[in-house]
């Protein structure tokens, strides 16, 4: 009899707790879904009408503003993006560039990157990359590219707390860059879902790169921002070559492929936007990150954010003249 009473008391105590946990998990899942809703395709979104009325009343202004700032490009700005390369000015630059070249060697090997160089013989046949190979490269690239902005923003945030001093505007710029790279990844995931082996390599690569970048950022933020600047130079080259292949008819499956809905919503693309338009805006994003990180490396970690006055929606991507400022190596 005593055992029965004891078990009843335990059940009486646990039931409200479990009920609360269940409600909390339900609320959390709705909140996560809540933040994704503005970028999702409404036609493919299925939610209960009553639950939508209770938990998903989103202000129109809030649904547009919850994303961090990112550029919306004109057609001229998209076509003005050029391949640039910054000339070495210090040993920091040489270390950063060597790290980028080393990282790219392993990255090219893993993703099976193939491209005809300008020095290759005309009679030599080189197999071009397929759409799936490009997607494999883009997905792996963007899963790593979202790390530096978050690590740098986190490091400066913790330093501001630790030293009890202001950050002078760097944190927001770095975190918005990280979110922008993540949106690139989410866009490409609409076109291909990687398997377990690929995800395992992403997990391994992200673990190694995150810790290496974090430790290096503690020692020399200048090297890290220069590294990202050089890395974005390579990203602009990659997307430029993919667009050239698409225009040359070497990617037939993408010729009439519509842009994913998440890309149309994020970059405010037209309803008839195609995958080529997505590649153009992503390349422009990478050119913007290239410009920003080279500038941050130039001014040094203790200077105010030079882009602080451009955090409103009037911010524009780098112009041709601005791109030439970092094209000091005269790379074509």
C-alpha positions in Angstrom: 0.0 0.0 0.0 2.8 2.4 0.9 4.5 1.6 -2.4 1.4 2.4 -4.3 1.0 5.8 -2.6 4.7 6.6 -3.3 4.3 5.8 -7.0 1.1 7.9 -7.1 2.9 10.9 -5.6 5.8 10.6 -8.1 3.3 10.5 -11.0 1.5 13.5 -9.5 4.7 15.5 -9.3 6.0 14.5 -12.8 2.8 15.0 -14.8 2.8 18.9 -14.6 6.5 19.0 -15.3 6.2 16.8 -18.4 3.2 18.8 -19.5 5.2 22.1 -19.2 8.2 20.6 -21.1 5.8 19.4 -23.9 4.3 22.9 -24.1 7.8 24.5 -24.2 9.0 22.2 -27.0 5.8 22.9 -29.0 6.3 26.6 -28.5 9.9 26.4 -29.5 9.2 24.6 -32.7 6.6 27.2 -33.6 9.1 29.9 -32.9 11.7 28.3 -35.2 9.1 27.9 -37.9 8.0 31.5 -37.3 11.4 32.9 -38.2 11.6 30.8 -41.4 8.1 31.7 -42.7 8.9 34.9 -44.5 11.4 33.3 -46.8 9.5 30.1 -47.5 7.2 29.3 -50.4 3.7 29.9 -49.1 2.3 27.3 -51.5 4.4 24.5 -49.9 3.8 25.7 -46.3 1.2 23.7 -44.6 0.1 24.8 -41.1 -3.1 24.6 -39.2 -5.3 27.6 -39.7 -6.2 28.0 -36.0 -2.5 27.7 -34.9 -1.6 30.2 -37.6 -4.0 32.7 -36.1 -2.8 32.1 -32.5 0.9 31.9 -33.0 1.9 33.2 -36.4 0.5 36.7 -36.5 3.5 38.4 -38.0 3.6 42.1 -38.6 4.3 42.9 -42.3 7.1 45.2 -41.3 8.6 42.7 -38.9 8.5 39.9 -41.5 10.6 42.1 -43.9 13.0 43.5 -41.3 14.0 40.5 -39.2 16.8 39.6 -41.6 20.1 41.5 -41.2 21.1 44.1 -43.8 22.2 42.8 -47.2 22.6 44.4 -50.6 19.9 44.4 -53.3 21.6 44.9 -56.7 20.7 46.6 -59.9 21.4 45.0 -63.2 24.3 47.3 -63.9 25.9 46.5 -60.5 25.6 42.8 -61.2 27.4 43.1 -64.5 30.1 45.4 -63.2 31.6 42.8 -60.9 35.2 42.1 -62.0 37.9 39.6 -61.0 40.5 41.4 -58.9 43.6 40.6 -56.8 45.2 42.7 -54.1 49.0 43.1 -54.2 51.0 41.9 -51.2 52.0 44.7 -48.9 53.3 42.9 -45.8 54.1 39.4 -44.5 50.6 39.2 -43.1 49.3 39.3 -46.8 51.8 36.5 -47.8 50.8 34.3 -44.9 47.1 34.8 -45.7 47.4 34.1 -49.4 49.5 31.0 -48.8 46.8 29.7 -46.5 44.1 30.4 -49.1 46.1 28.6 -51.8 46.7 25.6 -49.6 43.1 25.4 -48.6 42.0 25.7 -52.2 44.2 22.9 -53.3 42.5 20.5 -50.9 39.1 22.0 -51.6 39.5 21.6 -55.4 40.6 18.0 -54.9 37.7 17.1 -52.7 35.0 18.8 -54.9 36.6 17.5 -58.2 37.0 21.1 -59.5 37.9 21.1 -63.2 38.4 24.2 -65.3 40.1 25.0 -68.5 43.0 27.4 -67.8 44.1 30.2 -70.2 47.4 28.3 -70.7 45.9 25.0 -71.7 46.5 23.8 -75.3 43.6 24.3 -77.7 43.7 20.7 -79.0 43.6 19.3 -75.4 40.2 18.2 -74.4 39.2 19.0 -70.8 36.1 17.6 -69.3 33.8 20.4 -68.0 32.0 20.2 -64.7 28.4 19.1 -64.6 25.6 20.8 -62.7 25.8 18.4 -59.8 29.6 18.9 -59.5 29.1 22.7 -59.4 26.4 22.2 -56.7 28.7 20.0 -54.7 31.4 22.7 -54.9 29.0 25.5 -54.0 27.5 23.7 -51.0 30.8 22.8 -49.5 32.2 26.3 -50.2 29.3 28.1 -48.5 29.2 25.7 -45.5 32.8 26.9 -44.8 32.4 30.5 -46.0 29.8 31.2 -43.3 32.3 30.5 -40.5 34.7 33.6 -40.6 32.0 36.3 -40.1 30.5 34.5 -37.2 33.8 33.7 -35.5 35.1 37.2 -36.0 31.8 38.8 -34.8 31.8 36.4 -31.8 35.4 37.2 -30.9 34.9 40.9 -31.1 31.7 40.6 -29.0 33.5 38.7 -26.3 36.4 41.2 -26.4 33.9 44.0 -25.9 32.4 42.3 -22.9 35.8 41.4 -21.5 37.5 44.8 -21.9 34.2 46.7 -21.2 34.8 48.9 -24.3 32.8 49.6 -27.4 33.4 47.7 -30.6 33.0 50.7 -32.9 30.6 49.0 -35.3 32.4 45.9 -36.5 30.2 43.2 -34.9 27.0 43.9 -37.0 28.9 44.0 -40.3 30.6 40.6 -39.6 27.4 38.9 -38.4 25.5 40.1 -41.4 28.2 38.7 -43.6 27.9 35.3 -41.9 24.1 35.3 -42.4 24.5 36.2 -46.0 26.8 33.3 -46.6 24.4 31.0 -44.9 21.6 32.2 -47.2 23.8 31.2 -50.1 24.0 27.7 -48.6 20.2 27.5 -48.0 19.6 28.5 -51.6 21.8 25.8 -53.1 20.2 23.2 -50.7 17.0 23.8 -52.6 18.6 22.3 -55.6 20.5 19.4 -54.0 20.4 17.6 -50.7 23.9 16.1 -49.8 24.3 12.6 -48.5 25.7 11.4 -45.2 29.3 11.1 -46.5 29.3 14.6 -47.8 27.8 15.9 -44.6 30.5 14.1 -42.6 33.2 15.9 -44.6 31.4 19.2 -44.0 31.3 18.5 -40.3 35.0 17.6 -40.3 36.0 20.6 -42.4 33.9 23.0 -40.3 35.4 21.7 -37.1 39.0 22.1 -38.2 38.4 25.5 -39.9 36.4 27.0 -37.1 39.0 26.3 -34.4 41.9 27.2 -36.7 40.3 30.5 -37.7 39.3 31.3 -34.1 42.8 30.8 -32.7 44.3 32.8 -35.6 41.9 35.6 -35.0 42.9 35.9 -31.4 46.6 36.3 -32.5 46.1 38.4 -35.7 42.7 39.7 -36.9 44.5 41.4 -39.7 45.7 38.1 -41.2 42.2 36.7 -40.9 40.5 39.5 -42.7 43.1 39.5 -45.4 42.6 35.7 -45.7 38.9 36.2 -46.1 39.5 38.9 -48.7 41.7 36.6 -50.7 39.2 33.8 -50.2 36.4 35.9 -51.6 38.6 36.7 -54.6 38.7 33.0 -55.4 34.9 32.8 -54.8 34.3 35.5 -57.4 36.5 33.6 -59.9 34.6 30.4 -59.2 31.1 31.9 -59.8 32.4 33.8 -62.8 33.6 30.6 -64.4 30.3 28.9 -63.6 28.4 31.7 -65.3 30.6 31.5 -68.3 30.0 27.8 -68.6 26.2 28.4 -68.3 26.3 31.0 -71.0 28.4 28.7 -73.2 25.7 26.0 -73.1 27.8 23.6 -71.0 25.2 23.4 -68.2 22.0 22.5 -70.2 20.0 21.5 -67.1 20.3 25.0 -65.7 19.4 26.8 -69.0 15.7 27.2 -68.1 15.8 26.4 -64.4 13.8 28.9 -62.3 15.4 30.5 -59.2 14.4 28.9 -55.9 11.7 30.8 -54.0 14.0 31.5 -51.1 16.4 33.3 -53.4 13.6 35.4 -54.9 12.4 36.5 -51.5 15.9 37.2 -50.1 17.3 39.2 -53.0 14.0 40.6 -54.1 14.3 38.9 -57.5 11.5 39.0 -60.1 9.0 36.2 -60.3 10.6 35.0 -63.6 14.1 35.0 -62.3 16.3 32.1 -63.4 19.3 30.3 -61.8 21.7 32.5 -63.7 20.2 35.5 -61.8 20.9 33.7 -58.5 24.6 33.1 -59.5 24.9 36.8 -60.4 23.7 38.1 -57.1 25.8 35.5 -55.1 28.9 36.6 -57.1 28.0 40.2 -56.2 27.7 39.3 -52.5 31.2 37.6 -52.7 32.6 40.8 -54.3 31.1 42.9 -51.5 32.7 40.6 -48.9 36.0 40.8 -50.8 35.9 44.6 -50.6 34.8 44.7 -46.9 37.5 42.3 -45.6 40.3 43.8 -47.5 39.3 47.2 -46.1 39.0 45.9 -42.6 42.5 44.3 -42.9 43.9 47.7 -44.1 42.5 49.8 -41.3 43.4 47.3 -38.5 41.3 45.9 -35.7 41.4 49.0 -33.5 40.0 51.4 -36.0 36.3 52.2 -36.3 34.3 50.3 -38.9 34.8 52.2 -42.1 31.4 50.9 -43.3 29.6 52.2 -40.3 28.0 55.1 -42.1 26.7 52.7 -44.8 24.5 50.4 -42.6 21.3 51.8 -43.9 19.4 50.4 -46.9 21.1 53.0 -49.1 24.4 50.9 -48.9 25.6 50.0 -52.4 28.0 47.3 -53.6 31.5 48.2 -54.7 31.7 50.3 -57.8 34.2 49.7 -60.6 36.5 52.4 -59.1 36.3 50.8 -55.7 37.1 47.4 -57.1 40.1 48.8 -58.9 41.4 50.1 -55.5 42.0 46.5 -54.4 43.0 45.2 -57.8 46.6 46.3 -57.1 48.1 43.2 -58.7 46.5 44.0 -62.0 45.0 40.6 -62.3 42.6 40.1 -65.2 
